[in-house]
Amino acid sequence: MRLATVEATPNIAVVKYWGKRDEELMLPNNGSLSFTMDETLKTRTTLAFSPEFKEDEAWINGEKLDEKALKKVIKALDAVREAAGTSEKAKLVSINGFPTAAGMASSASGMAALACAANEVLGLGLDSKGLSILARRGSGSACRSVLGGFVEWRRGEKEDGSDSYAIQVTDENHWPEIRNVIAVVDHGEKKVSSRAGMKQTIETSPLYSARQQYLPKVIEDVKAAVLAKDFNKFGELVMRESNDLHSVMLDTWPPILYLNDVSKEIIYAVHEYNENAGKIVAAYTFDAGPNAHVYTTEDQVKGIKEMLSKIKGIQKTVVCKVGAGPKKLSDGHLIAEDGSVKKHHYDAEKNGIVVE
């Protein structure tokens, strides 16, 4: 048995990917931009391959996946096996240190960790481009989490997806003051998955085509604002982009409503906070879920946390910096030498994964 363990972190997009031009290869209809988060949010994944394994198995957050849930993991594992030229079965054990399937990008960190672990255990020798393409096969946004810092996922044009991958625009040290204050509104799994929601939007939203025309310039403008460290411009672009995405979701039929009343209170509160500051110092963005990601700078974190504390319905806040990307662990494996799954859990108070 060969194994490797990798920790990866989610990325939170400031220009969102919504909609695929190829469902099988996970090729997007538009490019996107994101910041990779630091280890405040992380996924640890141990991946093992062995000729003695009779079938693929996967555990996520202490529970063995049933046949239906396992299909997505097997799809990613099949891409790994194809790259490695092996038919060996695999065992995967993964744990998230944050809510799963609640718009917190758990699939991004999970599939990025899987791709990086596969690269290690199978000796694939992939560079960042290759890792990005491999991670994309499991989850589109995962292609951005194989890199740290500020990342662009290029849409690409080729049918085989060979030009659709992520690149690092700047590393985590370019704008060290940037923070993401996450307002956790709902830990629950969303009613409409991102994958199903994207398909529904493409098929039914009249506004979707206008969004596709609007995004290329937004991507360039956001990149320029980040490179210039111009938060006022950055913040306006990010909030408008988030509003645009959720307008398209609302325009979908039947409508997709990821934002709830608490989310809307956060939007109002952020605009009031900026008005009082006389400029944009906080910028909300929402993925496919009600939880808010309020981008700001270090000097504004205290005030923003106070502002959020007054909104009823916010369960907690989490503050993240920009992270450096995945890292390989030499210990702390979730699979024992005999192939059994070690007892493990996430300790929220210590923000750490405990392996017994």
N, C-alpha and C positions, 0 to 999 in steps of 0.2 A: 504493500500500500504506500502510495505517495500522497503527501498532503501539503497544503500551504494555507496560511491565515493572513488575511488582509483586512484592514479597517479603511473604509471610505466614508466620505461625508456627502450630504445632499448638496445640490446646487439650487439656488433660488433665482429663477429667471426674472429679468427686468424687461426683456422683450420676449414674449411667450411663443412657444411652438404650439400650434393647435391645428391639427389636420395632417393626414398623411397622403402622399401620392403613391405609396406602395406599402400595403399593410404587412406583407411578409418580411420585407427588408427594413421596415421602419424608416422609410424615407419621408422627410417632412415636406409640406407644401411651402413652408417659409423658413428662413433662417431665424436664429434666436441668440440672445445674449444672457449670460448669468454670472453670478458670483458663487464660487464654491465656498461653503461654510466651513468653519473650523470644527474642532473635535467636540464642541459643546453638543453637536448633533452628530451621531456616527452610527455606522453599521459595521459589525464584525462578522466576517464570514470565513469559515474553514471549509475547504473543498478538498476532497480525497478521491483518487481514482485507484482502482484495483481490478485485476483480472478475476479476482475472487468474488467481486460483487455481482449478484445475479440480476439486479435491477437498480434503476436510479431511485434514490431516496432523498428527501429534503425535509428539514425542520426549520421553521421560522418562529422565533420567539417562544421556543419550547414546545411547539406543537408540530407533529408530523403532518405534512400536507396530504390531503386526500387526492384522489385521482384527478379531479377537476382542477384543483389549484396547482397540482404538480405539472400540468401540461405546459404552463408558461416557463417554468424552470427547465423542463426537458428541452423546450425549443432553444433556450440559451445554451444548454449543454450540448445539443446537437451541433450548434454553430462552433462550439469549442472543439468538439471531436472532429468535425470537418477540417478545422484549421490544423489540428495536430495529427490527423491521419490515424486516429485510434478508434476502436469500437468499445473500449472499456466503459463499464458503468461507473457512476459517480455517487458519492454521498456528500450532501451539502448541509451545513448547519449554520444558521445566520440569526443574529439578534439585533434588533433596533433599539437605540437609546432614545426613542421618541415615537409619537403616534404613527401607526402604519395605515396607509390608504386614507389619510385625512387631509390631503393637500399639503403634506410636508415633504414631498419628494422622496419617500422611502424606497420607491422602486428604482430611483436614480442611484442612490448610494448602494443599494443591494446588488443591482446588476453591474455597477462599476466594480464593486468588491469581487464579484464572481469572475469578471473578465480578468482582473489583475491577479487573482489567485490562480486562475487557469493558466495564465501566462507564466507564473512561477512554477507551478507543479508539473506542467507539461513541457516546460522549457521552450516556449514558442518564440521567445526573443523578439516580441513585438515592440515597436516604438510607440510613441503617443498616438500617432495616426492609426496604427493597427489596433491598439487597445480601444480607441474611440469607436472604430467601426465594429469591433467585436462586442463591446458593451451595448452599442446601439441595437444590435440584433435582439437583445433581451428587453430593453426599454429605451425608447428614443432619447429621453432626457439624460439617461445614464452616460451617453457619449460625452457629456460635458463634465461629469464628475470624475473622470479619469485624470483631469487636470486641475491644478489649483489656480487661485487668482480670479481674474476676470476673463471669461471664456466666450468665444463665439462658435456656434454650431453652424457651419456652412450648409446651405440647402443642397447644393450640388445639382447637377443636371443629368448625369449619366444614369442609365436604367439599372446598372448593376450596383449603384451606391458607392462606387469607389472614390467619388469626390464629395461624399457627404460625411463629414467628420468634424470634430471640434479642434480648435486651435486656441492657444493662450494669447490673449491680447495684451494683458499685463499680469505680472505675478502678484502674489499676496502682499508684497511690500510697497507696491506703487502708491496706494492710497490707504495707508495704515489706519487712518482715523475712521474709516467707514465701519458702521455697525448695522446689524439687522436686529431690530427689537421685534421679536415674534410674540404676537398676542394669540394665545391658544384659546380658541372659542369653543371648539368641539373636538374631542378625541375620537369620536365615532367614525366609522367607515362611511364614505360618501354614498349617496343613493345611486348616483350615476357615475360609473367609472370613467376615467379620462378617455380611455380607448373607445368606449361606447359613445361618449359625448362628442368626441371629435367626428366620428362617422355621421352621427345625427346632424351635427352642425353643417357639414359639407353638403349633405343631401337636402337640407331644408331651409337654410338661412340665406335670404336675399342679400344681406349685408356682408356676407363672408367674402365675396369677390372684391368688394371695396377695401376690406381689411388687407387682402393680399397686395393690392396696389399701394397701400399706405405704408406697409412695413419696411421695405428696403431703405427708404430715406430715414425712417425712425432708427433703424439699426446703425446707420452711419452717424446720425446725430447723437445717439447715446454713446457710441464709442468715442466720439470727439469730446463729449462732456466729461467722460471718465478720464480720458487722457489729459484733459486740461484741469481736472479736479474741480470742475464747475458744478457745485452741488445744486445751485438754484436752477440751472438749466436741466441738469440730470433729473432732479426731483419732479419737475413739471412733465418731462417726457415719460418718466416711469409711471406716474399716476394716470396720465392720459392713455397710455398703452394698456394699463390694467383695466381702465374703464371701457376702452374699446373692446377688449377681449370679452368682458362680461356682458357688454351690449350685444355682441354677436351670439353669445350663449342664450341671452334672453330672446333674441330674434329667432332662435332655433325652434322647431315645432315638433312635439310639444316643447315648451321652453325649459331650459336647464337653469336652475337657480342654485348655484353653489353658495352665494352670499346669503346670510340671514340678517335678522334685524340688528344683531350685535355688530356684524360686519359693517353695516351701514352707519351705525353710531360711530364706529372708528373712523370712517371716511369723513364724516362731519367734523369730528374732533380734530383730526389732522389738519383739515383746512382752517379751522379756527385757530389752532396752535400756530400755523404759519402766518396767519393774518396778524396775530398778536406779536409775532417776531419781526414782522415787516418784510419778510422774504421767505423763500421756501427752505426750511431746515429739516423737514421730515417728509417722507414720501411713502405712501402705502402701495403695496402691490399684493394681489390675491391670485394664487394659483387655483386649481380646480378644487376649492374647498373654502370654508368660511374663515379660516385662520389668516390673520393679517401679518404681513411682513413689512415692518415700517423701517425703511432705510433712513439712516441719519448719520451724524458724525459723533465721535466720542463725547464731545462737550455738551451734547443735547440729550444724552441717554437718560440722565436723571429726570429731567423735565418731562420727557416723553413717557417714562414709566409712571410718573405721578399722574400725567394726563390719562393714561390708560387705566390706572387703578380706580378712576372715578366712573368707569363704564361698567355697569352691571352686566354680568354674563361672561366676562373674560375670566377664564379659570386660572391662568398664570401667564407670566411673561418670561421669555428666554432671550438673552442677549448673545448674539454671535458676532465674531469677527470674520474676516475673510481668511479662508484656510489654504493650506499648501497642497491639498490633494491626498490620494491614497498612500498608505504606508504598509509595508510588509512587517509582520510580527514574528519574532523568533520563538516566542512562547505564548501562553494563553490560548492554545488551540482548543477548539470546541469538540474535537473528535479525538478519542484516545488511540493509543497505538494498536489496540486490538480491533479498531473500527467502530467501537461503541460511542454513543453520544455522551459526552460529559455533562454532569449537572451544571447549569449555569443560570444566571439571572442578571437583570439590570438593576443596579442600585441608584435610584433617582437622587437620593440625598448626596451621594458622592459623585454622581454623574460618571459612574464607572461600571464596567461589565465584570462580574465576579464569576470565576470558574472554580468549581469545587473539586 
